[in-house]
Amino acid sequence: MASLLSFSLPKPNIIKAVSASSATPTTTTLPTPEALDEKFGRKGIKFSESNNVPFVELTVRNGSSLKLRIPDAHVTSYKPKVYWKDDGLEEILYTVPAAGTDSTKFKGGIGLVINDATEKSSKGSVLSGYDWTVKDADNDAIDALQVELSCTAGTLDISYVVSLYPLSIATAVIVRNNGRKDVSLTSAILSHLNFKKRSRTAIHGLRGCSYCSHPPLSSPFELLSPSEAMKTESSGWFGSDSEEKPGVWTKQDVPITILKDKLSRVYAAPPSERLKPIFDTPPSKYETLDQGRELSFRVIRMGFQDIYLSSPGSLAEKYGKDYFICTGPASMLVPVVIKPGENWRGAQVIEHDNL
């Protein structure tokens, strides 16, 4: 079979997605776990239900697993094996139940964000009101598992492929424009990662990269809203001397940045630089460092132009004793333009060698 993505990812073969016919938000009847298992069940791929919401759980041979909430394509758990001991699994995603009317939803985790930027005043998420459905699943000797979800939102056909391997998780998206006009989108795959201690949370691999203070894209999965992420956290009577000004570009001048203080940044080539024939782009990979658990994870971007990074500082306390950051590949400063009949692709891989 032909592979869905041309990215150089380790992956089993899967069937290409076929778009659904609906062009407007509709209330769909969710399939039962039994029906999903009968059609898509594989060794290591199990469908279940919680509060009438279908989930799929992937588990590879070494015990690493992930849990994916199907209707909104939300990865709510990723437990890789990171220690040699038999129970050496660690939950690395920070996820909390969503407040409000729908208690079945979650905040945090790994979320796909696709927002409409066709007009200057953003219309918000193009996925709002649409549900995802399972399109295909595949496995390779239970050391490589993959589930493909699909969604049709207006003139856009969207495929989202979630893959699990013994030492990594990959999330990849393809957006096809079936309309007659160009579509402009801002997008990201944002991961909320769990850390043991605030003072020992760090990032490595962004030295020499340009960045500026910038709010995150608004999304249904956000723990901090764009306004909360940009709110100044005071450190004393006179505030912080190192306060970052939005729109002011700086170069990362240290190899490791401690993330105990509040920040919200985009690492990227400034839009003005992108008009030049040659310009510096952000690195394709960087590392998160959990010095409290002595764990590190590489975050790899493909297709996206920017890297988003934020830490909540003391605002993390309202969610519990653990700390978290939000990071991932994004195209947020300069929208991606998809012409009629064309595709756009982007992906994130989180991998480790902690074993």
KACOR-V542139 format. One record per residue. N is the residue number from 1. RES is the residue in one small letter. SS is DSSP state (2 for helix, 1 for strand, 0 for the rest). OMEGA is omega in whole degrees, 0 to 359 (999 if undefined). NEAR is the number of other C-alpha atoms within 8 Angstrom. Layout:
n = (N/N)
res = (RES/RES)
ss = (SS/SS)
omega = (OMEGA/OMEGA)
near = (NEAR/NEAR)
This chain:
n = (1/2/3/4/5/6/7/8/9/10/11/12/13/14/15/16/17/18/19/20/21/22/23/24/25/26/27/28/29/30/31/32/33/34/35/36/37/38/39/40/41/42/43/44/45/46/47/48/49/50/51/52/53/54/55/56/57/58/59/60/61/62/63/64/65/66/67/68/69/70/71/72/73/74/75/76/77/78/79/80/81/82/83/84/85/86/87/88/89/90/91/92/93/94/95/96/97/98/99/100/101/102/103/104/105/106/107/108/109/110/111/112/113/114/115/116/117/118/119/120/121/122/123/124/125/126/127/128/129/130/131/132/133/134/135/136/137/138/139/140/141/142/143/144/145/146/147/148/149/150/151/152/153/154/155/156/157/158/159/160/161/162/163/164/165/166/167/168/169/170/171/172/173/174/175/176/177/178/179/180/181/182/183/184/185/186/187/188/189/190/191/192/193/194/195/196/197/198/199/200/201/202/203/204/205/206/207/208/209/210/211/212/213/214/215/216/217/218/219/220/221/222/223/224/225/226/227/228/229/230/231/232/233/234/235/236/237/238/239/240/241/242/243/244/245/246/247/248/249/250/251/252/253/254/255/256/257/258/259/260/261/262/263/264/265/266/267/268/269/270/271/272/273/274/275/276/277/278/279/280/281/282/283/284/285/286/287/288/289/290/291/292/293/294/295/296/297/298/299/300/301/302/303/304/305/306/307/308/309/310/311/312/313/314/315/316/317/318/319/320/321/322/323/324/325/326/327/328/329/330/331/332/333/334/335/336/337/338/339/340/341/342/343/344/345/346/347/348/349/350/351/352/353/354/355)
res = (m/a/s/l/l/s/f/s/l/p/k/p/n/i/i/k/a/v/s/a/s/s/a/t/p/t/t/t/t/l/p/t/p/e/a/l/d/e/k/f/g/r/k/g/i/k/f/s/e/s/n/n/v/p/f/v/e/l/t/v/r/n/g/s/s/l/k/l/r/i/p/d/a/h/v/t/s/y/k/p/k/v/y/w/k/d/d/g/l/e/e/i/l/y/t/v/p/a/a/g/t/d/s/t/k/f/k/g/g/i/g/l/v/i/n/d/a/t/e/k/s/s/k/g/s/v/l/s/g/y/d/w/t/v/k/d/a/d/n/d/a/i/d/a/l/q/v/e/l/s/c/t/a/g/t/l/d/i/s/y/v/v/s/l/y/p/l/s/i/a/t/a/v/i/v/r/n/n/g/r/k/d/v/s/l/t/s/a/i/l/s/h/l/n/f/k/k/r/s/r/t/a/i/h/g/l/r/g/c/s/y/c/s/h/p/p/l/s/s/p/f/e/l/l/s/p/s/e/a/m/k/t/e/s/s/g/w/f/g/s/d/s/e/e/k/p/g/v/w/t/k/q/d/v/p/i/t/i/l/k/d/k/l/s/r/v/y/a/a/p/p/s/e/r/l/k/p/i/f/d/t/p/p/s/k/y/e/t/l/d/q/g/r/e/l/s/f/r/v/i/r/m/g/f/q/d/i/y/l/s/s/p/g/s/l/a/e/k/y/g/k/d/y/f/i/c/t/g/p/a/s/m/l/v/p/v/v/i/k/p/g/e/n/w/r/g/a/q/v/i/e/h/d/n/l)
ss = (0/0/0/0/0/0/0/0/0/0/0/0/0/0/0/0/0/0/0/0/0/0/0/0/0/0/0/0/0/0/0/0/2/2/2/2/2/2/2/2/0/1/0/0/1/1/1/1/1/1/0/0/1/1/1/1/1/1/1/0/0/0/0/0/1/1/1/1/1/0/0/0/0/1/1/1/1/1/1/1/1/0/0/0/0/0/0/0/1/1/1/0/1/0/1/1/1/0/0/0/0/0/0/0/0/1/1/1/0/1/1/1/1/1/1/1/0/0/0/0/0/0/0/1/1/0/0/0/0/0/0/0/1/1/1/1/1/1/1/0/0/0/0/1/1/1/1/1/1/1/1/1/1/0/0/1/1/1/1/1/1/1/1/1/1/0/0/1/1/1/1/1/1/1/1/1/1/0/0/0/0/0/1/1/1/1/1/1/1/1/1/1/1/1/1/0/0/2/2/2/1/1/1/1/0/0/0/0/0/1/1/1/1/0/0/0/0/0/0/0/0/0/0/0/0/2/2/2/2/2/0/0/0/0/0/0/0/0/0/0/0/0/0/0/0/1/0/0/0/1/1/0/0/0/0/1/1/1/0/0/0/0/1/1/1/1/1/0/0/0/0/0/2/2/2/0/0/0/0/0/0/0/0/0/1/1/1/1/1/1/0/0/0/0/1/1/1/1/1/1/1/1/0/0/0/1/1/1/1/1/1/0/2/2/2/2/2/2/2/0/0/0/1/1/1/1/1/1/1/1/1/1/1/1/1/1/1/1/0/0/0/0/1/1/1/1/1/1/1/1/1/0/0/0/0)
omega = (178/179/184/186/177/178/181/177/170/185/171/177/175/180/178/181/172/188/174/187/184/181/179/179/179/175/184/174/184/180/179/176/180/179/179/179/181/184/189/184/176/174/183/181/185/178/180/183/176/183/179/178/180/175/168/178/177/179/179/191/183/177/178/184/172/177/186/175/193/187/180/175/186/175/186/179/170/181/176/171/185/177/183/182/187/181/186/178/178/173/181/178/176/184/177/176/178/175/177/189/183/183/180/183/183/171/180/181/175/183/174/180/175/182/182/178/182/176/183/176/185/178/179/186/176/182/184/179/180/177/174/175/178/180/181/175/180/176/179/178/181/169/175/183/186/174/179/175/177/181/173/182/184/180/183/168/186/174/180/185/180/185/179/177/182/184/183/172/179/175/186/183/171/178/178/178/178/181/181/181/173/176/177/185/163/189/178/165/189/181/175/188/185/178/185/184/180/185/183/177/186/178/182/174/182/181/180/182/177/176/172/176/186/178/175/170/176/181/178/185/189/170/174/176/177/181/177/181/183/182/181/175/186/177/182/183/186/178/185/177/183/181/181/180/178/177/179/185/180/175/176/186/178/182/182/178/176/188/180/180/183/174/175/189/166/175/187/167/178/182/179/179/184/176/181/179/181/178/180/177/177/181/179/178/177/186/168/183/173/184/176/178/182/179/175/179/175/175/185/179/176/177/179/185/187/171/176/180/175/172/189/184/182/178/178/185/181/179/180/185/181/180/179/169/174/181/176/179/184/166/189/181/178/182/173/179/179/181/180/178/182/179/167/184/175/182/172/172/170/183/181/172/182/180/999)
near = (5/7/10/8/4/5/5/4/4/4/8/11/9/11/9/7/9/5/9/8/5/9/8/7/8/7/4/5/4/6/7/8/10/7/8/11/11/7/6/9/11/10/7/11/11/11/13/9/10/8/5/5/11/15/12/12/13/12/13/15/8/6/10/15/13/13/12/12/13/14/10/7/12/12/12/14/13/12/11/14/15/12/9/7/5/4/6/9/11/8/9/11/14/10/11/8/9/10/6/5/4/7/9/9/7/12/12/15/16/12/12/10/12/11/14/14/13/8/7/5/5/9/9/7/10/9/9/5/6/11/9/11/9/10/10/11/13/12/13/8/5/11/11/14/19/13/12/13/14/15/13/14/14/7/9/11/14/13/12/12/12/11/12/16/11/13/10/11/11/12/12/11/11/11/11/12/15/10/9/5/6/10/12/11/12/16/13/14/14/14/12/14/12/12/14/11/11/12/7/13/16/13/13/12/10/12/11/8/12/13/13/14/15/10/10/9/11/9/7/5/9/9/6/8/9/10/8/7/14/11/6/6/8/8/7/6/5/6/8/9/4/4/6/7/7/7/7/8/9/7/9/11/6/7/9/10/8/10/14/11/9/13/13/14/12/12/13/12/13/8/8/6/8/10/6/7/5/5/8/5/8/13/8/7/9/12/11/12/13/14/10/10/7/7/10/11/11/12/13/11/13/10/7/11/10/14/12/15/13/12/13/13/12/7/6/12/9/5/7/7/6/12/12/13/12/12/12/14/17/14/13/10/7/7/11/8/8/12/9/11/8/9/9/8/9/11/14/14/12/11/10/10/8/7/6)
